[in-house]
Amino acid sequence: MNVIYYNIIQYLIIIIAIIRLIMGNRMGNRMDRDTYTNILYNGMIIPLVIYSTIGHLIFRNSVADSIGWKSSPFQKELGYFTLSLLLVMIWSNYSNTRIKTKISLSYVWIIFIMFAALNHIYELKKGNMSLNNVLPIFLSFTVFILIIYNSYKFWHMQ
């Protein structure tokens, strides 16, 4: 697997979510339960968690190599964490949980990826200029901003 395609697919998921949010705002749609669930939760967060799970469980050696890291059993543990989060997120869709639960699960993801971004920044400071070390930093901050901004709008426009 060429891991650069992995990053491109993640960015396409985010760009599609941004376009859908912009189109919804132009049509005068306010942030509601369905908008958050369909665009951000199901359309962005869950696909990103799926990609993270696949990358860290199935392609863990390729991912580690592309970042400039040695393969480690912690890659598998990270994959198990993201798989667990994914299963809870899917369950929340089928059990029709409240939107605040879905936002909270989104927060679990963004808190995790922000700490992961700090690790990538640390590696960058040590001289790891690998593209696959740098790209996750931007991905993390982009997702963080989208979720925080839109969940804030949801809670304060109700």
N, CA, C and O atoms as a GROMACS GRO file, in nm:
protein
  632
    1MET      N    1   0.085  -0.118   0.000
    1MET     CA    2   0.000   0.000   0.000
    1MET      C    3   0.089   0.123   0.000
    1MET      O    4   0.180   0.135   0.082
    2ASN      N    5   0.063   0.214  -0.090
    2ASN     CA    6   0.134   0.341  -0.090
    2ASN      C    7   0.062   0.434   0.007
    2ASN      O    8  -0.053   0.473  -0.018
    3VAL      N    9   0.127   0.469   0.114
    3VAL     CA   10   0.062   0.540   0.224
    3VAL      C   11   0.025   0.682   0.186
    3VAL      O   12  -0.061   0.742   0.252
    4ILE      N   13   0.086   0.738   0.085
    4ILE     CA   14   0.047   0.874   0.045
    4ILE      C   15  -0.097   0.875  -0.003
    4ILE      O   16  -0.168   0.974   0.019
    5TYR      N   17  -0.142   0.766  -0.067
    5TYR     CA   18  -0.283   0.757  -0.108
    5TYR      C   19  -0.373   0.754   0.014
    5TYR      O   20  -0.484   0.807   0.012
    6TYR      N   21  -0.327   0.693   0.117
    6TYR     CA   22  -0.399   0.687   0.244
    6TYR      C   23  -0.425   0.829   0.294
    6TYR      O   24  -0.537   0.859   0.336
    7ASN      N   25  -0.326   0.916   0.291
    7ASN     CA   26  -0.343   1.054   0.334
    7ASN      C   27  -0.433   1.131   0.239
    7ASN      O   28  -0.515   1.212   0.284
    8ILE      N   29  -0.420   1.108   0.110
    8ILE     CA   30  -0.505   1.178   0.013
    8ILE      C   31  -0.652   1.144   0.036
    8ILE      O   32  -0.738   1.231   0.030
    9ILE      N   33  -0.680   1.018   0.061
    9ILE     CA   34  -0.819   0.976   0.085
    9ILE      C   35  -0.873   1.043   0.211
    9ILE      O   36  -0.989   1.084   0.213
   10GLN      N   37  -0.792   1.055   0.314
   10GLN     CA   38  -0.838   1.123   0.436
   10GLN      C   39  -0.872   1.269   0.406
   10GLN      O   40  -0.974   1.319   0.453
   11TYR      N   41  -0.788   1.336   0.329
   11TYR     CA   42  -0.815   1.475   0.295
   11TYR      C   43  -0.938   1.488   0.206
   11TYR      O   44  -1.012   1.586   0.218
   12LEU      N   45  -0.961   1.394   0.117
   12LEU     CA   46  -1.082   1.397   0.034
   12LEU      C   47  -1.207   1.385   0.121
   12LEU      O   48  -1.307   1.453   0.096
   13ILE      N   49  -1.202   1.301   0.222
   13ILE     CA   50  -1.314   1.287   0.316
   13ILE      C   51  -1.342   1.422   0.383
   13ILE      O   52  -1.458   1.462   0.395
   14ILE      N   53  -1.238   1.490   0.427
   14ILE     CA   54  -1.254   1.619   0.494
   14ILE      C   55  -1.305   1.726   0.396
   14ILE      O   56  -1.393   1.804   0.430
   15ILE      N   57  -1.250   1.729   0.276
   15ILE     CA   58  -1.292   1.829   0.177
   15ILE      C   59  -1.439   1.810   0.140
   15ILE      O   60  -1.513   1.907   0.126
   16ILE      N   61  -1.482   1.686   0.125
   16ILE     CA   62  -1.623   1.659   0.094
   16ILE      C   63  -1.711   1.708   0.209
   16ILE      O   64  -1.817   1.766   0.185
   17ALA      N   65  -1.669   1.685   0.333
   17ALA     CA   66  -1.748   1.733   0.448
   17ALA      C   67  -1.755   1.886   0.448
   17ALA      O   68  -1.861   1.943   0.475
   18ILE      N   69  -1.644   1.952   0.420
   18ILE     CA   70  -1.643   2.099   0.417
   18ILE      C   71  -1.735   2.151   0.307
   18ILE      O   72  -1.812   2.245   0.329
   19ILE      N   73  -1.729   2.091   0.189
   19ILE     CA   74  -1.816   2.133   0.079
   19ILE      C   75  -1.963   2.114   0.116
   19ILE      O   76  -2.045   2.201   0.090
   20ARG      N   77  -1.994   2.002   0.178
   20ARG     CA   78  -2.133   1.977   0.219
   20ARG      C   79  -2.178   2.078   0.324
   20ARG      O   80  -2.292   2.122   0.322
   21LEU      N   81  -2.089   2.115   0.417
   21LEU     CA   82  -2.124   2.216   0.518
   21LEU      C   83  -2.146   2.352   0.452
   21LEU      O   84  -2.242   2.422   0.486
   22ILE      N   85  -2.060   2.390   0.359
   22ILE     CA   86  -2.073   2.520   0.291
   22ILE      C   87  -2.202   2.523   0.210
   22ILE      O   88  -2.275   2.623   0.212
   23MET      N   89  -2.231   2.416   0.139
   23MET     CA   90  -2.354   2.412   0.059
   23MET      C   91  -2.477   2.421   0.149
   23MET      O   92  -2.575   2.487   0.114
   24GLY      N   93  -2.472   2.355   0.262
   24GLY     CA   94  -2.583   2.362   0.356
   24GLY      C   95  -2.602   2.503   0.411
   24GLY      O   96  -2.716   2.549   0.426
   25ASN      N   97  -2.492   2.573   0.439
   25ASN     CA   98  -2.502   2.710   0.489
   25ASN      C   99  -2.555   2.805   0.382
   25ASN      O  100  -2.632   2.896   0.414
   26ARG      N  101  -2.517   2.784   0.257
   26ARG     CA  102  -2.566   2.869   0.148
   26ARG      C  103  -2.715   2.852   0.126
   26ARG      O  104  -2.784   2.945   0.083
   27MET      N  105  -2.765   2.732   0.154
   27MET     CA  106  -2.908   2.708   0.138
   27MET      C  107  -2.986   2.751   0.261
   27MET      O  108  -3.108   2.733   0.266
   28GLY      N  109  -2.917   2.806   0.358
   28GLY     CA  110  -2.985   2.857   0.477
   28GLY      C  111  -3.014   2.752   0.582
   28GLY      O  112  -3.088   2.778   0.677
   29ASN      N  113  -2.958   2.634   0.566
   29ASN     CA  114  -2.981   2.529   0.666
   29ASN      C  115  -2.901   2.560   0.791
   29ASN      O  116  -2.782   2.590   0.785
   30ARG      N  117  -2.968   2.554   0.904
   30ARG     CA  118  -2.894   2.574   1.029
   30ARG      C  119  -2.844   2.439   1.078
   30ARG      O  120  -2.895   2.334   1.037
   31MET      N  121  -2.745   2.443   1.164
   31MET     CA  122  -2.688   2.320   1.217
   31MET      C  123  -2.793   2.250   1.302
   31MET      O  124  -2.840   2.304   1.402
   32ASP      N  125  -2.831   2.130   1.262
   32ASP     CA  126  -2.925   2.052   1.340
   32ASP      C  127  -2.871   1.911   1.359
   32ASP      O  128  -2.761   1.878   1.313
   33ARG      N  129  -2.947   1.830   1.425
   33ARG     CA  130  -2.905   1.693   1.456
   33ARG      C  131  -2.867   1.616   1.330
   33ARG      O  132  -2.761   1.553   1.326
   34ASP      N  133  -2.952   1.622   1.229
   34ASP     CA  134  -2.927   1.546   1.107
   34ASP      C  135  -2.805   1.598   1.032
   34ASP      O  136  -2.728   1.519   0.977
   35THR      N  137  -2.786   1.730   1.029
   35THR     CA  138  -2.671   1.786   0.961
   35THR      C  139  -2.543   1.740   1.028
   35THR      O  140  -2.451   1.693   0.960
   36TYR      N  141  -2.535   1.752   1.161
   36TYR     CA  142  -2.415   1.709   1.233
   36TYR      C  143  -2.392   1.560   1.212
   36TYR      O  144  -2.281   1.518   1.180
   37THR      N  145  -2.497   1.481   1.230
   37THR     CA  146  -2.483   1.335   1.219
   37THR      C  147  -2.442   1.293   1.079
   37THR      O  148  -2.350   1.212   1.063
   38ASN      N  149  -2.509   1.346   0.976
   38ASN     CA  150  -2.483   1.300   0.840
   38ASN      C  151  -2.353   1.352   0.782
   38ASN      O  152  -2.281   1.278   0.716
   39ILE      N  153  -2.321   1.478   0.808
   39ILE     CA  154  -2.202   1.536   0.744
   39ILE      C  155  -2.077   1.512   0.828
   39ILE      O  156  -1.977   1.462   0.776
   40LEU      N  157  -2.080   1.546   0.955
   40LEU     CA  158  -1.958   1.540   1.035
   40LEU      C  159  -1.935   1.403   1.098
   40LEU      O  160  -1.825   1.348   1.092
   41TYR      N  161  -2.038   1.348   1.159
   41TYR     CA  162  -2.021   1.222   1.232
   41TYR      C  163  -2.008   1.104   1.136
   41TYR      O  164  -1.908   1.032   1.138
   42ASN      N  165  -2.110   1.084   1.050
   42ASN     CA  166  -2.108   0.970   0.957
   42ASN      C  167  -2.024   0.998   0.833
   42ASN      O  168  -1.966   0.906   0.775
   43GLY      N  169  -2.016   1.125   0.792
   43GLY     CA  170  -1.947   1.158   0.668
   43GLY      C  171  -1.800   1.190   0.684
   43GLY      O  172  -1.726   1.185   0.586
   44MET      N  173  -1.756   1.222   0.806
   44MET     CA  174  -1.616   1.256   0.824
   44MET      C  175  -1.550   1.176   0.937
   44MET      O  176  -1.450   1.108   0.913
   45ILE      N  177  -1.604   1.183   1.058
   45ILE     CA  178  -1.539   1.118   1.172
   45ILE      C  179  -1.533   0.967   1.155
   45ILE      O  180  -1.425   0.908   1.165
   46ILE      N  181  -1.646   0.903   1.129
   46ILE     CA  182  -1.646   0.757   1.117
   46ILE      C  183  -1.554   0.709   1.003
   46ILE      O  184  -1.477   0.616   1.025
   47PRO      N  185  -1.558   0.770   0.882
   47PRO     CA  186  -1.462   0.726   0.780
   47PRO      C  187  -1.316   0.746   0.822
   47PRO      O  188  -1.231   0.662   0.790
   48LEU      N  189  -1.285   0.854   0.893
   48LEU     CA  190  -1.147   0.875   0.939
   48LEU      C  191  -1.107   0.770   1.042
   48LEU      O  192  -0.993   0.724   1.044
   49VAL      N  193  -1.201   0.732   1.129
   49VAL     CA  194  -1.172   0.628   1.228
   49VAL      C  195  -1.154   0.493   1.158
   49VAL      O  196  -1.069   0.414   1.197
   50ILE      N  197  -1.234   0.468   1.055
   50ILE     CA  198  -1.217   0.344   0.977
   50ILE      C  199  -1.078   0.340   0.916
   50ILE      O  200  -1.010   0.238   0.924
   51TYR      N  201  -1.035   0.450   0.854
   51TYR     CA  202  -0.903   0.455   0.792
   51TYR      C  203  -0.792   0.438   0.895
   51TYR      O  204  -0.692   0.371   0.869
   52SER      N  205  -0.810   0.498   1.010
   52SER     CA  206  -0.710   0.484   1.116
   52SER      C  207  -0.701   0.338   1.163
   52SER      O  208  -0.592   0.285   1.184
   53THR      N  209  -0.816   0.277   1.178
   53THR     CA  210  -0.820   0.137   1.222
   53THR      C  211  -0.752   0.047   1.120
   53THR      O  212  -0.669  -0.037   1.156
   54ILE      N  213  -0.786   0.064   0.993
   54ILE     CA  214  -0.724  -0.017   0.887
   54ILE      C  215  -0.573   0.005   0.883
   54ILE      O  216  -0.496  -0.090   0.876
   55GLY      N  217  -0.533   0.132   0.888
   55GLY     CA  218  -0.391   0.163   0.881
   55GLY      C  219  -0.311   0.105   0.995
   55GLY      O  220  -0.200   0.055   0.975
   56HIS      N  221  -0.366   0.113   1.116
   56HIS     CA  222  -0.289   0.069   1.233
   56HIS      C  223  -0.302  -0.080   1.264
   56HIS      O  224  -0.222  -0.134   1.339
   57LEU      N  225  -0.402  -0.146   1.207
   57LEU     CA  226  -0.414  -0.290   1.228
   57LEU      C  227  -0.364  -0.371   1.109
   57LEU      O  228  -0.291  -0.469   1.127
   58ILE      N  229  -0.402  -0.332   0.990
   58ILE     CA  230  -0.371  -0.414   0.873
   58ILE      C  231  -0.240  -0.372   0.806
   58ILE      O  232  -0.159  -0.457   0.768
   59PHE      N  233  -0.218  -0.242   0.792
   59PHE     CA  234  -0.099  -0.191   0.722
   59PHE      C  235  -0.001  -0.126   0.818
   59PHE      O  236   0.069  -0.032   0.782
   60ARG      N  237   0.005  -0.176   0.940
   60ARG     CA  238   0.085  -0.109   1.044
   60ARG      C  239   0.233  -0.096   1.009
   60ARG      O  240   0.294   0.007   1.038
   61ASN      N  241   0.290  -0.197   0.946
   61ASN     CA  242   0.432  -0.187   0.909
   61ASN      C  243   0.455  -0.082   0.800
   61ASN      O  244   0.550  -0.005   0.807
   62SER      N  245   0.367  -0.078   0.701
   62SER     CA  246   0.378   0.022   0.594
   62SER      C  247   0.361   0.163   0.649
   62SER      O  248   0.434   0.254   0.612
   63VAL      N  249   0.263   0.179   0.738
   63VAL     CA  250   0.238   0.311   0.798
   63VAL      C  251   0.359   0.355   0.879
   63VAL      O  252   0.405   0.468   0.866
   64ALA      N  253   0.411   0.267   0.963
   64ALA     CA  254   0.527   0.302   1.046
   64ALA      C  255   0.647   0.339   0.957
   64ALA      O  256   0.714   0.438   0.982
   65ASP      N  257   0.672   0.258   0.854
   65ASP     CA  258   0.785   0.286   0.763
   65ASP      C  259   0.768   0.421   0.694
   65ASP      O  260   0.865   0.496   0.681
   66SER      N  261   0.646   0.451   0.651
   66SER     CA  262   0.624   0.575   0.576
   66SER      C  263   0.643   0.699   0.664
   66SER      O  264   0.676   0.806   0.613
   67ILE      N  265   0.622   0.684   0.792
   67ILE     CA  266   0.640   0.796   0.885
   67ILE      C  267   0.786   0.810   0.926
   67ILE      O  268   0.830   0.916   0.969
   68GLY      N  269   0.860   0.702   0.912
   68GLY     CA  270   0.999   0.702   0.955
   68GLY      C  271   1.015   0.643   1.093
   68GLY      O  272   1.114   0.669   1.161
   69TRP      N  273   0.919   0.562   1.134
   69TRP     CA  274   0.923   0.498   1.264
   69TRP      C  275   0.949   0.349   1.247
   69TRP      O  276   0.929   0.293   1.139
   70LYS      N  277   0.994   0.288   1.354
   70LYS     CA  278   1.007   0.142   1.355
   70LYS      C  279   0.870   0.083   1.390
   70LYS      O  280   0.793   0.143   1.465
   71SER      N  281   0.841  -0.032   1.334
   71SER     CA  282   0.717  -0.100   1.367
   71SER      C  283   0.719  -0.138   1.514
   71SER      O  284   0.823  -0.172   1.570
   72SER      N  285   0.603  -0.132   1.576
   72SER     CA  286   0.595  -0.154   1.720
   72SER      C  287   0.463  -0.221   1.754
   72SER      O  288   0.365  -0.206   1.681
   73PRO      N  289   0.459  -0.296   1.865
   73PRO     CA  290   0.330  -0.355   1.906
   73PRO      C  291   0.229  -0.247   1.945
   73PRO      O  292   0.110  -0.274   1.953
   74PHE      N  293   0.277  -0.126   1.969
   74PHE     CA  294   0.185  -0.018   2.005
   74PHE      C  295   0.099   0.023   1.886
   74PHE      O  296  -0.010   0.078   1.903
   75GLN      N  297   0.148  -0.003   1.764
   75GLN     CA  298   0.067   0.022   1.645
   75GLN      C  299  -0.062  -0.061   1.654
   75GLN      O  300  -0.172  -0.011   1.627
   76LYS      N  301  -0.047  -0.188   1.694
   76LYS     CA  302  -0.163  -0.275   1.704
   76LYS      C  303  -0.257  -0.227   1.815
   76LYS      O  304  -0.379  -0.231   1.799
   77GLU      N  305  -0.200  -0.183   1.927
   77GLU     CA  306  -0.283  -0.131   2.036
   77GLU      C  307  -0.362  -0.008   1.991
   77GLU      O  308  -0.479   0.008   2.026
   78LEU      N  309  -0.297   0.077   1.915
   78LEU     CA  310  -0.364   0.195   1.861
   78LEU      C  311  -0.477   0.152   1.768
   78LEU      O  312  -0.585   0.211   1.771
   79GLY      N  313  -0.454   0.051   1.687
   79GLY     CA  314  -0.558  -0.003   1.601
   79GLY      C  315  -0.675  -0.057   1.680
   79GLY      O  316  -0.790  -0.040   1.641
   80TYR      N  317  -0.646  -0.123   1.792
   80TYR     CA  318  -0.754  -0.175   1.876
   80TYR      C  319  -0.834  -0.062   1.940
   80TYR      O  320  -0.956  -0.072   1.955
   81PHE      N  321  -0.766   0.046   1.978
   81PHE     CA  322  -0.838   0.162   2.033
   81PHE      C  323  -0.932   0.220   1.929
   81PHE      O  324  -1.049   0.246   1.957
   82THR      N  325  -0.880   0.242   1.806
   82THR     CA  326  -0.965   0.302   1.704
   82THR      C  327  -1.078   0.207   1.663
   82THR      O  328  -1.188   0.252   1.630
   83LEU      N  329  -1.052   0.077   1.663
   83LEU     CA  330  -1.158  -0.020   1.634
   83LEU      C  331  -1.266  -0.014   1.742
   83LEU      O  332  -1.385  -0.019   1.710
   84SER      N  333  -1.226  -0.004   1.866
   84SER     CA  334  -1.323   0.007   1.977
   84SER      C  335  -1.407   0.133   1.962
   84SER      O  336  -1.530   0.129   1.978
   85LEU      N  337  -1.342   0.244   1.933
   85LEU     CA  338  -1.414   0.370   1.914
   85LEU      C  339  -1.510   0.358   1.796
   85LEU      O  340  -1.624   0.404   1.804
   86LEU      N  341  -1.464   0.298   1.689
   86LEU     CA  342  -1.549   0.279   1.571
   86LEU      C  343  -1.674   0.197   1.605
   86LEU      O  344  -1.784   0.232   1.564
   87LEU      N  345  -1.656   0.089   1.677
   87LEU     CA  346  -1.772   0.004   1.713
   87LEU      C  347  -1.872   0.080   1.799
   87LEU      O  348  -1.993   0.066   1.780
   88VAL      N  349  -1.823   0.161   1.893
   88VAL     CA  350  -1.914   0.241   1.977
   88VAL      C  351  -1.985   0.346   1.892
   88VAL      O  352  -2.104   0.373   1.912
   89MET      N  353  -1.914   0.405   1.798
   89MET     CA  354  -1.976   0.506   1.711
   89MET      C  355  -2.084   0.444   1.623
   89MET      O  356  -2.192   0.501   1.607
   90ILE      N  357  -2.056   0.328   1.567
   90ILE     CA  358  -2.157   0.260   1.486
   90ILE      C  359  -2.276   0.221   1.572
   90ILE      O  360  -2.390   0.236   1.530
   91TRP      N  361  -2.249   0.171   1.691
   91TRP     CA  362  -2.359   0.137   1.783
   91TRP      C  363  -2.443   0.260   1.814
   91TRP      O  364  -2.565   0.251   1.823
   92SER      N  365  -2.378   0.375   1.831
   92SER     CA  366  -2.454   0.496   1.863
   92SER      C  367  -2.548   0.535   1.749
   92SER      O  368  -2.655   0.592   1.773
   93ASN      N  369  -2.510   0.504   1.626
   93ASN     CA  370  -2.600   0.530   1.513
   93ASN      C  371  -2.721   0.438   1.515
   93ASN      O  372  -2.834   0.482   1.494
   94TYR      N  373  -2.697   0.311   1.541
   94TYR     CA  374  -2.806   0.214   1.535
   94TYR      C  375  -2.894   0.217   1.659
   94TYR      O  376  -3.009   0.172   1.654
   95SER      N  377  -2.843   0.268   1.769
   95SER     CA  378  -2.926   0.277   1.888
   95SER      C  379  -2.993   0.414   1.898
   95SER      O  380  -3.062   0.443   1.996
   96ASN      N  381  -2.972   0.496   1.796
   96ASN     CA  382  -3.035   0.627   1.788
   96ASN      C  383  -3.008   0.713   1.913
   96ASN      O  384  -3.099   0.771   1.972
   97THR      N  385  -2.881   0.719   1.950
   97THR     CA  386  -2.844   0.797   2.068
   97THR      C  387  -2.863   0.946   2.043
   97THR      O  388  -2.876   0.990   1.929
   98ARG      N  389  -2.863   1.020   2.149
   98ARG     CA  390  -2.877   1.165   2.141
   98ARG      C  391  -2.758   1.226   2.068
   98ARG      O  392  -2.648   1.170   2.069
   99ILE      N  393  -2.781   1.340   2.007
   99ILE     CA  394  -2.676   1.408   1.932
   99ILE      C  395  -2.559   1.445   2.023
   99ILE      O  396  -2.444   1.445   1.979
  100LYS      N  397  -2.586   1.478   2.148
  100LYS     CA  398  -2.478   1.516   2.238
  100LYS      C  399  -2.384   1.398   2.264
  100LYS      O  400  -2.265   1.418   2.288
  101THR      N  401  -2.436   1.276   2.260
  101THR     CA  402  -2.350   1.159   2.273
  101THR      C  403  -2.260   1.147   2.152
  101THR      O  404  -2.141   1.116   2.165
  102LYS      N  405  -2.315   1.171   2.034
  102LYS     CA  406  -2.234   1.163   1.911
  102LYS      C  407  -2.128   1.273   1.910
  102LYS      O  408  -2.015   1.249   1.868
  103ILE      N  409  -2.163   1.390   1.957
  103ILE     CA  410  -2.064   1.498   1.966
  103ILE      C  411  -1.955   1.460   2.066
  103ILE      O  412  -1.837   1.484   2.041
  104SER      N  413  -1.994   1.400   2.177
  104SER     CA  414  -1.896   1.358   2.277
  104SER      C  415  -1.802   1.252   2.220
  104SER      O  416  -1.682   1.256   2.246
  105LEU      N  417  -1.855   1.158   2.144
  105LEU     CA  418  -1.769   1.058   2.079
  105LEU      C  419  -1.677   1.124   1.977
  105LEU      O  420  -1.562   1.083   1.962
  106SER      N  421  -1.726   1.226   1.908
  106SER     CA  422  -1.641   1.303   1.817
  106SER      C  423  -1.528   1.368   1.895
  106SER      O  424  -1.415   1.374   1.847
  107TYR      N  425  -1.558   1.417   2.014
  107TYR     CA  426  -1.456   1.480   2.099
  107TYR      C  427  -1.350   1.380   2.142
  107TYR      O  428  -1.232   1.414   2.149
  108VAL      N  429  -1.391   1.256   2.170
  108VAL     CA  430  -1.292   1.153   2.204
  108VAL      C  431  -1.193   1.140   2.089
  108VAL      O  432  -1.072   1.133   2.111
  109TRP      N  433  -1.244   1.137   1.966
  109TRP     CA  434  -1.157   1.124   1.850
  109TRP      C  435  -1.065   1.246   1.836
  109TRP      O  436  -0.945   1.230   1.816
  110ILE      N  437  -1.122   1.366   1.846
  110ILE     CA  438  -1.037   1.484   1.821
  110ILE      C  439  -0.936   1.505   1.934
  110ILE      O  440  -0.826   1.555   1.909
  111ILE      N  441  -0.971   1.469   2.055
  111ILE     CA  442  -0.871   1.479   2.163
  111ILE      C  443  -0.757   1.382   2.135
  111ILE      O  444  -0.639   1.416   2.150
  112PHE      N  445  -0.792   1.262   2.095
  112PHE     CA  446  -0.689   1.163   2.062
  112PHE      C  447  -0.600   1.212   1.948
  112PHE      O  448  -0.477   1.207   1.959
  113ILE      N  449  -0.661   1.261   1.838
  113ILE     CA  450  -0.576   1.301   1.724
  113ILE      C  451  -0.495   1.427   1.755
  113ILE      O  452  -0.390   1.447   1.695
  114MET      N  453  -0.541   1.510   1.845
  114MET     CA  454  -0.461   1.627   1.883
  114MET      C  455  -0.337   1.582   1.961
  114MET      O  456  -0.228   1.636   1.940
  115PHE      N  457  -0.353   1.486   2.050
  115PHE     CA  458  -0.235   1.433   2.120
  115PHE      C  459  -0.143   1.361   2.023
  115PHE      O  460  -0.020   1.369   2.036
  116ALA      N  461  -0.200   1.290   1.926
  116ALA     CA  462  -0.118   1.225   1.824
  116ALA      C  463  -0.042   1.330   1.743
  116ALA      O  464   0.074   1.310   1.708
  117ALA      N  465  -0.108   1.442   1.714
  117ALA     CA  466  -0.042   1.551   1.640
  117ALA      C  467   0.075   1.606   1.720
  117ALA      O  468   0.179   1.640   1.662
  118LEU      N  469   0.059   1.615   1.851
  118LEU     CA  470   0.171   1.661   1.935
  118LEU      C  471   0.290   1.566   1.922
  118LEU      O  472   0.405   1.610   1.920
  119ASN      N  473   0.263   1.437   1.913
  119ASN     CA  474   0.369   1.339   1.894
  119ASN      C  475   0.437   1.359   1.758
  119ASN      O  476   0.559   1.348   1.748
  120HIS      N  477   0.358   1.387   1.656
  120HIS     CA  478   0.416   1.411   1.523
  120HIS      C  479   0.497   1.541   1.522
  120HIS      O  480   0.601   1.548   1.456
  121ILE      N  481   0.452   1.642   1.595
  121ILE     CA  482   0.528   1.767   1.606
  121ILE      C  483   0.660   1.741   1.678
  121ILE      O  484   0.764   1.795   1.639
  122TYR      N  485   0.656   1.660   1.782
  122TYR     CA  486   0.778   1.623   1.853
  122TYR      C  487   0.876   1.555   1.759
  122TYR      O  488   0.996   1.585   1.759
  123GLU      N  489   0.826   1.463   1.677
  123GLU     CA  490   0.911   1.394   1.579
  123GLU      C  491   0.965   1.493   1.475
  123GLU      O  492   1.080   1.481   1.431
  124LEU      N  493   0.883   1.588   1.437
  124LEU     CA  494   0.926   1.692   1.342
  124LEU      C  495   1.041   1.773   1.400
  124LEU      O  496   1.138   1.803   1.331
  125LYS      N  497   1.030   1.807   1.526
  125LYS     CA  498   1.137   1.882   1.593
  125LYS      C  499   1.265   1.802   1.601
  125LYS      O  500   1.374   1.859   1.603
  126LYS      N  501   1.254   1.669   1.606
  126LYS     CA  502   1.372   1.582   1.608
  126LYS      C  503   1.431   1.563   1.469
  126LYS      O  504   1.534   1.497   1.454
  127GLY      N  505   1.367   1.622   1.366
  127GLY     CA  506   1.422   1.615   1.232
  127GLY      C  507   1.350   1.520   1.138
  127GLY      O  508   1.394   1.502   1.024
  128ASN      N  509   1.241   1.460   1.180
  128ASN     CA  510   1.166   1.368   1.093
  128ASN      C  511   1.077   1.452   1.000
  128ASN      O  512   0.967   1.493   1.037
  129MET      N  513   1.127   1.475   0.879
  129MET     CA  514   1.056   1.558   0.782
  129MET      C  515   0.973   1.475   0.684
  129MET      O  516   0.931   1.526   0.580
  130SER      N  517   0.951   1.349   0.716
  130SER     CA  518   0.871   1.263   0.629
  130SER      C  519   0.734   1.325   0.606
  130SER      O  520   0.670   1.375   0.698
  131LEU      N  521   0.689   1.321   0.482
  131LEU     CA  522   0.558   1.374   0.447
  131LEU      C  523   0.448   1.309   0.532
  131LEU      O  524   0.353   1.375   0.572
  132ASN      N  525   0.462   1.181   0.558
  132ASN     CA  526   0.362   1.110   0.638
  132ASN      C  527   0.377   1.136   0.788
  132ASN      O  528   0.295   1.090   0.866
  133ASN      N  529   0.479   1.209   0.827
  133ASN     CA  530   0.487   1.258   0.964
  133ASN      C  531   0.424   1.397   0.973
  133ASN      O  532   0.366   1.432   1.076
  134VAL      N  533   0.434   1.475   0.867
  134VAL     CA  534   0.384   1.612   0.867
  134VAL      C  535   0.233   1.620   0.838
  134VAL      O  536   0.162   1.694   0.904
  135LEU      N  537   0.185   1.544   0.739
  135LEU     CA  538   0.044   1.552   0.699
  135LEU      C  539  -0.055   1.527   0.813
  135LEU      O  540  -0.155   1.598   0.821
  136PRO      N  541  -0.030   1.429   0.900
  136PRO     CA  542  -0.127   1.408   1.008
  136PRO      C  543  -0.144   1.529   1.102
  136PRO      O  544  -0.248   1.544   1.166
  137ILE      N  545  -0.043   1.613   1.109
  137ILE     CA  546  -0.055   1.733   1.193
  137ILE      C  547  -0.164   1.824   1.137
  137ILE      O  548  -0.250   1.871   1.211
  138PHE      N  549  -0.160   1.848   1.007
  138PHE     CA  550  -0.261   1.934   0.944
  138PHE      C  551  -0.398   1.869   0.946
  138PHE      O  552  -0.499   1.937   0.969
  139LEU      N  553  -0.403   1.740   0.923
  139LEU     CA  554  -0.530   1.667   0.928
  139LEU      C  555  -0.593   1.682   1.066
  139LEU      O  556  -0.713   1.708   1.078
  140SER      N  557  -0.513   1.666   1.170
  140SER     CA  558  -0.564   1.674   1.307
  140SER      C  559  -0.620   1.812   1.338
  140SER      O  560  -0.730   1.823   1.394
  141PHE      N  561  -0.547   1.916   1.303
  141PHE     CA  562  -0.595   2.051   1.331
  141PHE      C  563  -0.719   2.086   1.250
  141PHE      O  564  -0.808   2.156   1.300
  142THR      N  565  -0.726   2.040   1.126
  142THR     CA  566  -0.843   2.067   1.042
  142THR      C  567  -0.967   2.001   1.101
  142THR      O  568  -1.071   2.066   1.113
  143VAL      N  569  -0.957   1.875   1.137
  143VAL     CA  570  -1.071   1.803   1.195
  143VAL      C  571  -1.110   1.866   1.328
  143VAL      O  572  -1.228   1.882   1.357
  144PHE      N  573  -1.012   1.901   1.410
  144PHE     CA  574  -1.038   1.964   1.539
  144PHE      C  575  -1.120   2.092   1.520
  144PHE      O  576  -1.221   2.111   1.588
  145ILE      N  577  -1.077   2.177   1.430
  145ILE     CA  578  -1.147   2.304   1.407
  145ILE      C  579  -1.289   2.280   1.356
  145ILE      O  580  -1.383   2.345   1.404
  146LEU      N  581  -1.306   2.190   1.261
  146LEU     CA  582  -1.439   2.161   1.208
  146LEU      C  583  -1.535   2.112   1.316
  146LEU      O  584  -1.649   2.157   1.324
  147ILE      N  585  -1.488   2.019   1.398
  147ILE     CA  586  -1.576   1.961   1.500
  147ILE      C  587  -1.608   2.063   1.609
  147ILE      O  588  -1.724   2.078   1.648
  148ILE      N  589  -1.508   2.132   1.659
  148ILE     CA  590  -1.531   2.229   1.766
  148ILE      C  591  -1.624   2.341   1.718
  148ILE      O  592  -1.720   2.375   1.787
  149TYR      N  593  -1.595   2.397   1.602
  149TYR     CA  594  -1.676   2.507   1.550
  149TYR      C  595  -1.821   2.465   1.529
  149TYR      O  596  -1.914   2.534   1.571
  150ASN      N  597  -1.841   2.350   1.464
  150ASN     CA  598  -1.977   2.307   1.433
  150ASN      C  599  -2.052   2.253   1.554
  150ASN      O  600  -2.174   2.268   1.561
  151SER      N  601  -1.985   2.190   1.647
  151SER     CA  602  -2.056   2.145   1.767
  151SER      C  603  -2.091   2.266   1.854
  151SER      O  604  -2.196   2.266   1.919
  152TYR      N  605  -2.007   2.367   1.856
  152TYR     CA  606  -2.038   2.491   1.929
  152TYR      C  607  -2.161   2.555   1.867
  152TYR      O  608  -2.252   2.598   1.938
  153LYS      N  609  -2.165   2.562   1.734
  153LYS     CA  610  -2.283   2.617   1.666
  153LYS      C  611  -2.407   2.536   1.701
  153LYS      O  612  -2.514   2.592   1.724
  154PHE      N  613  -2.392   2.405   1.705
  154PHE     CA  614  -2.509   2.321   1.735
  154PHE      C  615  -2.563   2.351   1.874
  154PHE      O  616  -2.684   2.372   1.890
  155TRP      N  617  -2.474   2.353   1.975
  155TRP     CA  618  -2.520   2.373   2.112
  155TRP      C  619  -2.574   2.514   2.136
  155TRP      O  620  -2.664   2.532   2.218
  156HIS      N  621  -2.522   2.610   2.066
  156HIS     CA  622  -2.562   2.749   2.093
  156HIS      C  623  -2.671   2.801   2.000
  156HIS      O  624  -2.717   2.914   2.017
  157MET      N  625  -2.711   2.723   1.903
  157MET     CA  626  -2.818   2.765   1.814
  157MET      C  627  -2.947   2.689   1.842
  157MET      O  628  -3.046   2.705   1.771
  158GLN      N  629  -2.946   2.607   1.942
  158GLN     CA  630  -3.066   2.528   1.974
  158GLN      C  631  -3.163   2.609   2.056
  158GLN      O  632  -3.270   2.559   2.092
   0.00000   0.00000   0.00000
